[in-house]
Amino acid sequence: MVNSKVGNNPRGKSALASVQRGDRRRTIAIQIGVAVVLIALIAGIGISIAIKNAKKNDVGPRPSVTAQPASPDAITGSITDKGAIRIGKPGAKATVRVIADLQCPACQAFEAANGQMLADEVKSGQAAVEYNVIAFLDASSSGTRYSSRGANAAYCVADADPTKFQDWLTAMYKQQPPEGGKGLPDDKIVQITQQVGYTDPAVAQCITADKYDGYVQKITKDVLNSGIQQTPTVFLNGKQLSGQQLMPDALKQSIEAAAK
């Protein structure tokens, strides 16, 4: 009679052990496979999140003033770490920072009162002016995003030639559209820009393509998050000015005192 009990059959014991070893190998292989798949999934999720965050944080092209001054003592331009367009001579001791919106009527009034004086202070080398042109009032241009488009244009012209920037700003404010209207169309902004002397087609292309819009939105957000609640907001050497301090004579005196 053939004994069917494994315990009494050495061959049966060997076969069972072989099966068990095979099962363990398969189990280990499966576990390793699952681990590899999980690691790949986690890595894939991590990469996907990183890509999404990178896209979210990517503001696109950043402006930089590439035009070179005609002489060491000439007016130069640069972009500050706050995204302001700095216009002035290298030795200027007073720094005026103006946070403004091209759609803002109060900003237009400030420019009308102080624009020429600020330009004179820059030319004399007494002061540098940092223009933070932001998109504070997009909601006041009937969906045309005039504030954003105007701020983008400011970066376009400053990059091309900072020496004409203050003239451009004055011209833009002189043709400021009414708040709540549709704002100036791009072709009108280009026309004003060309009349001031920015005739390079690349400047017009920069304006119509809204090249720096992502950067405009970032800087606007940063400025508002810093506590700025209105435009214009004006600083002199880091100290905020207000009221009568913003009148032309008072502001001029403060600038010249700060430049000593």
C-alpha positions in Angstrom: 0.0 0.0 0.0 1.3 3.4 -0.9 1.6 5.7 2.2 0.0 9.1 1.4 1.2 10.8 4.5 3.9 13.3 3.7 5.4 13.0 7.2 6.4 9.4 6.4 7.7 10.2 2.9 11.1 11.9 2.5 10.4 12.7 -1.1 7.1 14.4 -0.1 8.9 16.5 2.5 11.4 17.6 -0.1 8.7 18.5 -2.6 6.8 20.5 0.0 9.9 22.4 1.0 10.6 23.2 -2.6 7.0 24.5 -3.1 7.2 26.6 0.1 10.5 28.1 -1.1 9.0 28.9 -4.4 6.0 30.5 -2.7 8.3 32.7 -0.6 10.3 33.7 -3.6 7.1 34.7 -5.4 5.9 36.5 -2.4 9.1 38.5 -2.1 9.1 39.2 -5.8 5.5 40.5 -5.6 6.4 42.6 -2.6 9.4 44.1 -4.4 7.2 44.7 -7.5 4.6 46.5 -5.4 7.2 48.6 -3.7 8.7 49.6 -7.0 5.3 50.6 -8.3 4.5 52.6 -5.2 7.9 54.3 -5.3 7.3 55.2 -9.0 3.8 56.5 -8.2 5.0 58.6 -5.3 7.9 60.0 -7.4 5.4 60.7 -10.3 3.1 62.5 -7.9 6.0 64.5 -6.5 7.2 65.5 -10.0 3.7 66.4 -11.0 3.2 68.7 -8.0 6.6 70.3 -8.6 5.8 71.0 -12.2 2.4 72.5 -11.2 4.0 74.7 -8.6 6.7 75.8 -11.0 4.1 76.8 -13.5 2.1 78.5 -10.8 5.1 80.5 -9.7 6.4 81.2 -13.2 5.4 84.8 -14.0 6.9 84.7 -17.5 9.3 87.3 -18.8 10.8 89.7 -16.3 11.7 93.2 -17.4 15.3 94.4 -17.3 16.6 97.8 -18.5 19.1 96.9 -21.2 19.7 100.4 -22.6 23.2 101.7 -21.7 23.8 105.3 -20.5 25.5 107.7 -22.9 28.0 108.7 -20.2 28.9 107.7 -16.6 26.9 110.6 -15.3 23.9 110.1 -17.5 20.4 109.1 -16.4 20.2 105.3 -16.1 17.3 102.9 -15.4 16.9 99.7 -13.5 14.3 97.4 -12.0 14.4 97.3 -8.2 13.7 94.3 -6.1 10.2 95.7 -5.5 9.6 95.8 -9.2 9.9 99.6 -9.5 11.4 101.3 -12.5 14.2 103.4 -11.1 15.2 106.5 -13.0 18.1 108.6 -12.0 21.8 109.3 -12.1 24.2 107.0 -10.2 25.1 109.5 -7.5 21.6 110.5 -6.5 21.3 110.6 -2.7 17.5 111.1 -2.4 15.2 108.3 -3.6 11.5 109.0 -4.2 9.3 106.0 -4.7 5.9 106.5 -6.3 3.3 103.7 -6.3 0.7 104.6 -8.9 -1.8 103.3 -11.4 -2.3 104.8 -14.8 -6.1 104.6 -14.4 -5.9 106.5 -11.0 -7.2 110.1 -11.1 -5.3 111.0 -8.0 -2.2 109.7 -9.6 -2.8 111.9 -12.6 -3.2 114.9 -10.2 0.1 114.0 -8.5 1.9 113.8 -11.8 0.4 117.1 -13.0 1.6 118.8 -9.9 5.0 117.1 -9.4 6.0 115.4 -12.6 8.1 118.2 -14.0 9.7 118.9 -10.6 10.7 115.2 -10.3 12.1 115.2 -13.8 14.2 118.2 -12.9 15.5 116.6 -9.7 16.5 113.6 -11.7 18.3 115.6 -14.3 20.1 117.6 -11.7 21.3 114.4 -10.0 19.7 115.2 -6.7 17.2 112.4 -6.8 16.3 109.1 -8.3 12.6 108.2 -8.7 11.3 104.7 -8.5 8.0 104.2 -10.2 6.0 101.2 -9.1 3.3 101.3 -11.7 0.7 98.7 -10.6 -2.6 97.2 -11.7 -4.7 98.5 -8.8 -7.8 99.5 -10.7 -8.4 96.9 -13.5 -12.0 96.7 -12.3 -12.5 100.3 -13.3 -11.9 99.9 -17.0 -15.0 97.9 -18.0 -13.1 94.6 -18.5 -10.3 95.9 -20.7 -7.7 95.6 -17.9 -6.3 99.0 -18.7 -4.3 99.3 -15.5 -2.5 96.0 -16.3 -1.9 96.9 -19.9 -0.6 100.3 -18.9 1.8 98.8 -16.3 3.0 96.4 -18.9 3.7 99.3 -21.3 5.6 101.1 -18.6 8.1 98.2 -18.4 8.3 98.0 -22.2 9.3 101.6 -22.6 11.7 101.7 -19.6 13.5 98.7 -21.0 14.0 100.4 -24.3 15.1 103.8 -23.1 14.8 104.9 -19.5 15.8 108.5 -20.4 12.4 109.0 -22.0 10.4 107.2 -19.4 9.3 110.3 -17.4 8.2 112.0 -20.6 6.2 108.9 -21.5 4.5 108.8 -18.1 3.5 112.5 -18.4 2.0 111.9 -21.9 0.1 108.8 -20.7 -1.4 110.7 -17.8 -2.4 113.6 -20.0 -4.5 111.2 -22.0 -5.8 109.2 -19.1 -9.3 107.8 -19.9 -12.1 108.4 -17.4 -12.4 105.9 -14.5 -15.1 103.4 -15.2 -14.6 103.7 -19.0 -12.9 101.2 -21.4 -9.4 102.6 -21.0 -7.0 103.3 -23.8 -6.8 100.6 -26.5 -3.4 99.1 -27.2 -3.0 101.0 -30.5 -3.6 104.3 -28.7 -0.9 103.4 -26.1 1.5 102.6 -29.0 0.7 105.9 -30.6 1.4 107.8 -27.5 4.6 105.8 -27.0 5.8 106.6 -30.6 5.0 110.3 -30.2 7.3 110.4 -27.2 10.1 108.9 -29.3 9.8 105.1 -28.8 9.8 104.2 -32.5 11.4 100.7 -32.3 8.8 98.1 -33.5 9.9 95.9 -30.7 8.4 98.3 -28.1 5.1 98.3 -29.9 5.2 94.5 -30.1 6.0 94.3 -26.3 2.9 96.5 -25.6 0.4 94.6 -27.9 1.7 91.2 -26.8 1.3 92.1 -23.1 4.7 90.7 -22.6 5.1 91.4 -18.9 1.6 90.8 -17.7 2.5 87.9 -15.4 5.2 90.1 -13.8 2.7 93.0 -13.5 0.3 90.8 -11.6 3.0 89.5 -9.3 4.4 92.9 -8.4 0.8 94.3 -7.9 0.1 91.5 -5.5 3.4 92.0 -3.7 2.9 95.7 -3.3 -0.7 95.3 -2.0 0.4 92.6 0.4 3.1 94.9 1.7 0.3 97.1 3.2 -0.2 99.7 0.4 -3.9 100.6 0.3 -4.1 103.4 -2.1 -2.5 105.1 -5.1 -0.6 107.3 -5.2 1.6 106.3 -2.2 4.8 108.2 -2.0 8.0 107.5 -0.1 11.2 109.6 0.3 14.2 107.6 1.4 11.9 104.9 2.7 9.6 107.3 4.7 6.0 107.6 3.6 4.8 111.1 2.8 1.2 112.4 3.0 -1.0 115.4 2.8 0.9 118.7 2.4 4.2 116.9 2.1 3.1 115.9 -1.4 2.6 119.5 -2.6 5.3 120.5 -5.1 7.2 123.1 -3.0 7.1 120.9 0.1 8.2 117.8 -1.8 11.0 119.7 -3.6 12.3 121.0 -0.3 12.2 117.6 1.3 14.0 116.0 -1.6 16.8 118.6 -1.6 17.2 118.3 2.2 17.4 114.5 1.8 20.0 114.9 -0.9 22.5 116.9 1.3 
